[in-house]
C-alpha cells in the first residue's frame, strides 16, 4: 500500500511539473547567446542563460565572435542576446548595428567597470610619472622600450575591441605617436609577456580593464599605478564625454556600465525574457573573484558551470526573485 502511495505521489508531482513546464513562456523557443572570445565573459553570460532556462527557454551554448559581429548578429536576429554590452565603450558598434531601433536594452547588469593605462609602481616612483603626457619626453618613453627602437611600447588590446579605437585616438590626441608605439594583438598573449617583463623587474606600460583577472595579478597601488591623462578625449559617439572624476582625477575613460542587449523584435514577443534582462544585476566584485579563479586554473567549461551553480546557490532568493518577476511580466 505504502509503495502505491509513493508511486501516486511521484506521478502527481511529475504531472504538476509537466503542467508547469507547459505553462512556461519559453517553451519551444531556442535562444542563442553571444559573447566575445574573452572566456571570462562566459560566467555572466551563463548566469543569464540559467535564468532563461528557468523560464522554459532552450538556451544554446554562447557563440564566440568579435563584438561588432555580435551586434550585427543580434540586430539581424541570428543571435538573441549578449550580456557584455559596455556603455559607453561599445556605443559606436551599437549605433552602427542599428542602435535602439534594433536592440532592446533596459536595466543595468553591472556597474563600476573601469579601464585605463598603467605602469609599474617602481618606475612611476623613481621618475615621478603620474600622467601619460609625460611619455612625450623621449627620455621617459625610452624607459618602456622593449624592442630597442627608442620608443615606448604600450600594450594595447585585441583588434576589433572597443578599446582599440579609444587607445589609437588618444595616442594621437595626446601627441604621443612620435614617442609611443601602441601594440595591438592577442590580449592574453601580450598580457602574459607584460607580466613576465614585470617579474623580471623591467618597466611595463599597458592598458587593462576591470572586471578582469589582470588587476588581481598586477595589483593597482601595490605593483602598478593608473596613469592620468592631460584632458578628456574620446572618439565617435563618446566624443562629448568628460572623463574627469569628481575628485579631479582623469584616467581617460569613463566608468562603464554593462548591459544585457537583445534583439528588439524578439524581446517584444518575449516579455518575460525582456523583464528578466532588465532586472538581473551582478556585482563587479563577484565577476572579479570568478575571473581570478579562472586565471588560477579553474577555467574549464565544467569549472565555469560550477562557478555559476555556486553563485546561484549563494544568491538563491535573489535569483528566484528575478525569475518570479519575469514570469509575472508574461501574464
LOVO-694589 format. One record per residue (C-alpha): residue number from 1; residue in one letter; x, y, z. Coordinates in steps of 0.5 Angstrom, whole numbers, always signed. Layout:
<recs>
+-----+------+-------+-------+-------+
! seq ! type !     u !     v !     w !
+-----+------+-------+-------+-------+
! NUM !    A !     X !     Y !     Z !
...
+-----+------+-------+-------+-------+
</recs>
This chain:
<recs>
+-----+------+-------+-------+-------+
! seq ! type !     u !     v !     w !
+-----+------+-------+-------+-------+
!   1 !    X !    +0 !    +0 !    +0 !
!   2 !    X !    +6 !    +5 !    +2 !
!   3 !    X !    +9 !    +4 !    -5 !
!   4 !    X !    +3 !    +5 !    -8 !
!   5 !    X !    +2 !   +12 !    -5 !
!   6 !    X !    +9 !   +14 !    -6 !
!   7 !    X !    +8 !   +12 !   -14 !
!   8 !    X !    +2 !   +16 !   -14 !
!   9 !    X !    +5 !   +22 !   -10 !
!  10 !    X !   +11 !   +22 !   -15 !
!  11 !    X !    +6 !   +21 !   -21 !
!  12 !    X !    +2 !   +27 !   -19 !
!  13 !    X !    +9 !   +31 !   -18 !
!  14 !    X !   +11 !   +29 !   -25 !
!  15 !    X !    +4 !   +31 !   -28 !
!  16 !    X !    +5 !   +38 !   -24 !
!  17 !    X !   +12 !   +39 !   -26 !
!  18 !    X !   +10 !   +38 !   -33 !
!  19 !    X !    +4 !   +42 !   -33 !
!  20 !    X !    +8 !   +48 !   -30 !
!  21 !    X !   +13 !   +47 !   -36 !
!  22 !    X !    +8 !   +47 !   -41 !
!  23 !    X !    +6 !   +54 !   -38 !
!  24 !    X !   +13 !   +57 !   -38 !
!  25 !    X !   +13 !   +63 !   -43 !
!  26 !    X !   +20 !   +60 !   -46 !
!  27 !    X !   +17 !   +53 !   -48 !
!  28 !    X !   +19 !   +51 !   -55 !
!  29 !    X !   +24 !   +57 !   -56 !
!  30 !    X !   +31 !   +57 !   -57 !
!  31 !    X !   +36 !   +62 !   -55 !
!  32 !    X !   +43 !   +64 !   -58 !
!  33 !    X !   +47 !   +68 !   -53 !
!  34 !    X !   +53 !   +71 !   -56 !
!  35 !    X !   +60 !   +74 !   -53 !
!  36 !    X !   +67 !   +76 !   -55 !
!  37 !    X !   +73 !   +71 !   -55 !
!  38 !    X !   +75 !   +73 !   -48 !
!  39 !    X !   +73 !   +67 !   -44 !
!  40 !    X !   +72 !   +71 !   -37 !
!  41 !    X !   +65 !   +73 !   -40 !
!  42 !    X !   +62 !   +66 !   -40 !
!  43 !    X !   +61 !   +67 !   -33 !
!  44 !    X !   +56 !   +73 !   -33 !
!  45 !    X !   +53 !   +70 !   -40 !
!  46 !    X !   +52 !   +63 !   -37 !
!  47 !    X !   +48 !   +66 !   -31 !
!  48 !    X !   +43 !   +70 !   -36 !
!  49 !    X !   +42 !   +63 !   -39 !
!  50 !    X !   +41 !   +59 !   -33 !
!  51 !    X !   +35 !   +64 !   -31 !
!  52 !    X !   +32 !   +64 !   -38 !
!  53 !    X !   +32 !   +56 !   -37 !
!  54 !    X !   +28 !   +57 !   -31 !
!  55 !    X !   +23 !   +61 !   -36 !
!  56 !    X !   +23 !   +55 !   -40 !
!  57 !    X !   +27 !   +57 !   -46 !
!  58 !    X !   +32 !   +52 !   -49 !
!  59 !    X !   +39 !   +56 !   -49 !
!  60 !    X !   +45 !   +54 !   -54 !
!  61 !    X !   +52 !   +55 !   -52 !
!  62 !    X !   +55 !   +62 !   -53 !
!  63 !    X !   +58 !   +64 !   -60 !
!  64 !    X !   +64 !   +67 !   -59 !
!  65 !    X !   +65 !   +73 !   -64 !
!  66 !    X !   +68 !   +80 !   -65 !
!  67 !    X !   +64 !   +85 !   -61 !
!  68 !    X !   +62 !   +88 !   -68 !
!  69 !    X !   +60 !   +82 !   -71 !
!  70 !    X !   +56 !   +80 !   -65 !
!  71 !    X !   +52 !   +87 !   -65 !
!  72 !    X !   +50 !   +86 !   -72 !
!  73 !    X !   +48 !   +78 !   -71 !
!  74 !    X !   +44 !   +81 !   -65 !
!  75 !    X !   +41 !   +86 !   -70 !
!  76 !    X !   +39 !   +81 !   -75 !
!  77 !    X !   +36 !   +76 !   -71 !
!  78 !    X !   +42 !   +71 !   -72 !
!  79 !    X !   +43 !   +71 !   -65 !
!  80 !    X !   +39 !   +73 !   -59 !
!  81 !    X !   +43 !   +77 !   -53 !
!  82 !    X !   +49 !   +79 !   -50 !
!  83 !    X !   +51 !   +80 !   -43 !
!  84 !    X !   +57 !   +84 !   -44 !
!  85 !    X !   +55 !   +91 !   -48 !
!  86 !    X !   +59 !   +96 !   -45 !
!  87 !    X !   +57 !  +103 !   -45 !
!  88 !    X !   +59 !  +108 !   -47 !
!  89 !    X !   +65 !  +104 !   -49 !
!  90 !    X !   +61 !  +100 !   -55 !
!  91 !    X !   +57 !  +106 !   -57 !
!  92 !    X !   +60 !  +106 !   -64 !
!  93 !    X !   +59 !   +99 !   -65 !
!  94 !    X !   +52 !   +99 !   -62 !
!  95 !    X !   +50 !  +105 !   -66 !
!  96 !    X !   +53 !  +102 !   -73 !
!  97 !    X !   +49 !   +96 !   -72 !
!  98 !    X !   +42 !  +100 !   -71 !
!  99 !    X !   +42 !  +103 !   -64 !
! 100 !    X !   +36 !  +103 !   -60 !
! 101 !    X !   +31 !  +101 !   -67 !
! 102 !    X !   +34 !   +94 !   -67 !
! 103 !    X !   +36 !   +93 !   -60 !
! 104 !    X !   +33 !   +92 !   -53 !
! 105 !    X !   +37 !   +95 !   -47 !
! 106 !    X !   +33 !   +96 !   -41 !
! 107 !    X !   +37 !   +96 !   -34 !
! 108 !    X !   +44 !   +96 !   -31 !
! 109 !    X !   +47 !   +89 !   -31 !
! 110 !    X !   +54 !   +91 !   -28 !
! 111 !    X !   +56 !   +98 !   -25 !
! 112 !    X !   +63 !  +101 !   -24 !
! 113 !    X !   +67 !   +98 !   -30 !
! 114 !    X !   +74 !  +102 !   -30 !
! 115 !    X !   +79 !  +102 !   -35 !
! 116 !    X !   +86 !  +106 !   -37 !
! 117 !    X !   +93 !  +106 !   -37 !
! 118 !    X !   +98 !  +103 !   -32 !
! 119 !    X !  +106 !  +103 !   -31 !
! 120 !    X !  +110 !   +99 !   -26 !
! 121 !    X !  +110 !  +103 !   -19 !
! 122 !    X !  +118 !  +102 !   -18 !
! 123 !    X !  +119 !  +106 !   -25 !
! 124 !    X !  +113 !  +111 !   -23 !
! 125 !    X !  +116 !  +113 !   -17 !
! 126 !    X !  +123 !  +113 !   -19 !
! 127 !    X !  +122 !  +118 !   -25 !
! 128 !    X !  +116 !  +121 !   -22 !
! 129 !    X !  +111 !  +119 !   -27 !
! 130 !    X !  +104 !  +120 !   -26 !
! 131 !    X !  +101 !  +123 !   -33 !
! 132 !    X !  +101 !  +119 !   -40 !
! 133 !    X !  +103 !  +126 !   -43 !
! 134 !    X !  +110 !  +125 !   -39 !
! 135 !    X !  +111 !  +120 !   -45 !
! 136 !    X !  +112 !  +125 !   -50 !
! 137 !    X !  +119 !  +126 !   -47 !
! 138 !    X !  +124 !  +121 !   -51 !
! 139 !    X !  +128 !  +120 !   -44 !
! 140 !    X !  +122 !  +118 !   -41 !
! 141 !    X !  +119 !  +114 !   -47 !
! 142 !    X !  +125 !  +110 !   -47 !
! 143 !    X !  +124 !  +107 !   -41 !
! 144 !    X !  +119 !  +103 !   -43 !
! 145 !    X !  +122 !  +101 !   -50 !
! 146 !    X !  +122 !   +93 !   -51 !
! 147 !    X !  +125 !   +93 !   -58 !
! 148 !    X !  +131 !   +97 !   -58 !
! 149 !    X !  +128 !  +103 !   -63 !
! 150 !    X !  +128 !  +108 !   -57 !
! 151 !    X !  +120 !  +109 !   -57 !
! 152 !    X !  +116 !  +107 !   -51 !
! 153 !    X !  +112 !  +100 !   -52 !
! 154 !    X !  +105 !  +100 !   -50 !
! 155 !    X !  +101 !   +94 !   -49 !
! 156 !    X !   +94 !   +96 !   -52 !
! 157 !    X !   +88 !   +91 !   -54 !
! 158 !    X !   +86 !   +86 !   -59 !
! 159 !    X !   +84 !   +89 !   -65 !
! 160 !    X !   +76 !   +90 !   -66 !
! 161 !    X !   +75 !   +91 !   -59 !
! 162 !    X !   +72 !   +98 !   -57 !
! 163 !    X !   +79 !  +100 !   -53 !
! 164 !    X !   +83 !   +99 !   -60 !
! 165 !    X !   +79 !  +106 !   -62 !
! 166 !    X !   +80 !  +110 !   -56 !
! 167 !    X !   +87 !  +108 !   -55 !
! 168 !    X !   +89 !  +110 !   -62 !
! 169 !    X !   +85 !  +116 !   -62 !
! 170 !    X !   +88 !  +118 !   -55 !
! 171 !    X !   +95 !  +117 !   -58 !
! 172 !    X !   +94 !  +122 !   -63 !
! 173 !    X !   +90 !  +127 !   -59 !
! 174 !    X !   +96 !  +127 !   -53 !
! 175 !    X !  +101 !  +127 !   -59 !
! 176 !    X !  +105 !  +121 !   -56 !
! 177 !    X !  +105 !  +118 !   -63 !
! 178 !    X !  +113 !  +120 !   -64 !
! 179 !    X !  +115 !  +117 !   -58 !
! 180 !    X !  +110 !  +111 !   -56 !
! 181 !    X !  +108 !  +105 !   -60 !
! 182 !    X !  +102 !  +102 !   -59 !
! 183 !    X !  +102 !   +94 !   -60 !
! 184 !    X !   +95 !   +91 !   -61 !
! 185 !    X !   +94 !   +84 !   -62 !
! 186 !    X !   +92 !   +78 !   -58 !
! 187 !    X !   +91 !   +81 !   -51 !
! 188 !    X !   +92 !   +74 !   -47 !
! 189 !    X !   +99 !   +73 !   -50 !
! 190 !    X !  +101 !   +80 !   -50 !
! 191 !    X !   +99 !   +81 !   -42 !
! 192 !    X !  +103 !   +74 !   -41 !
! 193 !    X !  +109 !   +78 !   -44 !
! 194 !    X !  +108 !   +84 !   -40 !
! 195 !    X !  +107 !   +80 !   -33 !
! 196 !    X !  +114 !   +76 !   -35 !
! 197 !    X !  +117 !   +83 !   -36 !
! 198 !    X !  +114 !   +86 !   -29 !
! 199 !    X !  +117 !   +79 !   -26 !
! 200 !    X !  +124 !   +81 !   -29 !
! 201 !    X !  +124 !   +88 !   -26 !
! 202 !    X !  +123 !   +91 !   -32 !
! 203 !    X !  +118 !   +97 !   -33 !
! 204 !    X !  +112 !   +96 !   -36 !
! 205 !    X !  +106 !  +100 !   -40 !
! 206 !    X !  +100 !   +97 !   -41 !
! 207 !    X !   +92 !   +98 !   -42 !
! 208 !    X !   +87 !   +94 !   -38 !
! 209 !    X !   +80 !   +94 !   -35 !
! 210 !    X !   +76 !   +91 !   -29 !
! 211 !    X !   +73 !   +87 !   -28 !
! 212 !    X !   +79 !   +82 !   -30 !
! 213 !    X !   +84 !   +78 !   -27 !
! 214 !    X !   +90 !   +82 !   -29 !
! 215 !    X !   +89 !   +87 !   -23 !
! 216 !    X !   +89 !   +81 !   -19 !
! 217 !    X !   +96 !   +79 !   -21 !
! 218 !    X !   +99 !   +86 !   -22 !
! 219 !    X !   +95 !   +90 !   -16 !
! 220 !    X !   +94 !   +97 !   -17 !
! 221 !    X !   +97 !  +101 !   -12 !
! 222 !    X !  +102 !   +96 !   -10 !
! 223 !    X !  +105 !   +93 !   -16 !
! 224 !    X !  +103 !   +98 !   -21 !
! 225 !    X !   +99 !  +105 !   -22 !
! 226 !    X !   +94 !  +108 !   -26 !
! 227 !    X !   +96 !  +114 !   -30 !
! 228 !    X !   +92 !  +120 !   -31 !
! 229 !    X !   +91 !  +124 !   -38 !
! 230 !    X !   +92 !  +131 !   -39 !
! 231 !    X !   +85 !  +132 !   -42 !
! 232 !    X !   +79 !  +128 !   -44 !
! 233 !    X !   +79 !  +126 !   -51 !
! 234 !    X !   +75 !  +120 !   -54 !
! 235 !    X !   +73 !  +118 !   -61 !
! 236 !    X !   +66 !  +118 !   -64 !
! 237 !    X !   +60 !  +117 !   -60 !
! 238 !    X !   +64 !  +118 !   -54 !
! 239 !    X !   +67 !  +125 !   -56 !
! 240 !    X !   +63 !  +129 !   -51 !
! 241 !    X !   +64 !  +125 !   -45 !
! 242 !    X !   +68 !  +129 !   -40 !
! 243 !    X !   +72 !  +123 !   -36 !
! 244 !    X !   +74 !  +128 !   -30 !
! 245 !    X !   +72 !  +125 !   -24 !
! 246 !    X !   +69 !  +129 !   -18 !
! 247 !    X !   +76 !  +129 !   -14 !
! 248 !    X !   +79 !  +132 !   -20 !
! 249 !    X !   +83 !  +126 !   -23 !
! 250 !    X !   +82 !  +124 !   -30 !
! 251 !    X !   +84 !  +117 !   -33 !
! 252 !    X !   +82 !  +118 !   -40 !
! 253 !    X !   +76 !  +113 !   -40 !
! 254 !    X !   +69 !  +114 !   -37 !
! 255 !    X !   +67 !  +109 !   -31 !
! 256 !    X !   +63 !  +104 !   -36 !
! 257 !    X !   +56 !  +100 !   -34 !
! 258 !    X !   +55 !   +93 !   -37 !
! 259 !    X !   +48 !   +92 !   -40 !
! 260 !    X !   +44 !   +86 !   -43 !
! 261 !    X !   +43 !   +87 !   -50 !
! 262 !    X !   +38 !   +83 !   -54 !
! 263 !    X !   +34 !   +83 !   -61 !
! 264 !    X !   +29 !   +88 !   -60 !
! 265 !    X !   +23 !   +85 !   -64 !
! 266 !    X !   +25 !   +78 !   -60 !
! 267 !    X !   +24 !   +82 !   -54 !
! 268 !    X !   +18 !   +85 !   -55 !
! 269 !    X !   +15 !   +78 !   -57 !
! 270 !    X !   +18 !   +75 !   -50 !
! 271 !    X !   +16 !   +80 !   -45 !
! 272 !    X !   +18 !   +75 !   -39 !
! 273 !    X !   +25 !   +75 !   -42 !
! 274 !    X !   +26 !   +82 !   -43 !
! 275 !    X !   +24 !   +83 !   -36 !
! 276 !    X !   +29 !   +78 !   -34 !
! 277 !    X !   +34 !   +82 !   -38 !
! 278 !    X !   +32 !   +89 !   -34 !
! 279 !    X !   +32 !   +86 !   -27 !
! 280 !    X !   +39 !   +82 !   -27 !
! 281 !    X !   +44 !   +85 !   -23 !
! 282 !    X !   +51 !   +82 !   -22 !
! 283 !    X !   +57 !   +86 !   -17 !
! 284 !    X !   +63 !   +87 !   -20 !
! 285 !    X !   +67 !   +84 !   -14 !
! 286 !    X !   +64 !   +77 !   -16 !
! 287 !    X !   +66 !   +78 !   -23 !
! 288 !    X !   +73 !   +79 !   -21 !
! 289 !    X !   +73 !   +74 !   -16 !
! 290 !    X !   +71 !   +69 !   -21 !
! 291 !    X !   +76 !   +71 !   -26 !
! 292 !    X !   +81 !   +70 !   -21 !
! 293 !    X !   +79 !   +63 !   -20 !
! 294 !    X !   +80 !   +62 !   -28 !
! 295 !    X !   +86 !   +65 !   -28 !
! 296 !    X !   +89 !   +60 !   -22 !
! 297 !    X !   +87 !   +54 !   -27 !
! 298 !    X !   +80 !   +53 !   -26 !
! 299 !    X !   +78 !   +55 !   -33 !
! 300 !    X !   +75 !   +49 !   -36 !
! 301 !    X !   +67 !   +49 !   -38 !
! 302 !    X !   +66 !   +45 !   -32 !
! 303 !    X !   +69 !   +49 !   -27 !
! 304 !    X !   +65 !   +56 !   -30 !
! 305 !    X !   +59 !   +52 !   -30 !
! 306 !    X !   +61 !   +50 !   -22 !
! 307 !    X !   +62 !   +58 !   -21 !
! 308 !    X !   +55 !   +59 !   -24 !
! 309 !    X !   +52 !   +54 !   -20 !
! 310 !    X !   +56 !   +56 !   -14 !
! 311 !    X !   +54 !   +64 !   -15 !
! 312 !    X !   +46 !   +62 !   -16 !
! 313 !    X !   +46 !   +58 !    -9 !
! 314 !    X !   +49 !   +63 !    -5 !
! 315 !    X !   +44 !   +68 !    -8 !
! 316 !    X !   +38 !   +63 !    -9 !
! 317 !    X !   +33 !   +68 !    -6 !
! 318 !    X !   +35 !   +74 !   -11 !
! 319 !    X !   +36 !   +69 !   -17 !
! 320 !    X !   +29 !   +66 !   -16 !
! 321 !    X !   +26 !   +73 !   -15 !
! 322 !    X !   +29 !   +75 !   -22 !
! 323 !    X !   +25 !   +69 !   -25 !
! 324 !    X !   +19 !   +71 !   -21 !
! 325 !    X !   +19 !   +78 !   -23 !
! 326 !    X !   +20 !   +76 !   -30 !
! 327 !    X !   +14 !   +70 !   -30 !
! 328 !    X !    +9 !   +76 !   -28 !
! 329 !    X !   +11 !   +80 !   -34 !
! 330 !    X !    +9 !   +75 !   -38 !
! 331 !    X !    +1 !   +75 !   -36 !
+-----+------+-------+-------+-------+
</recs>
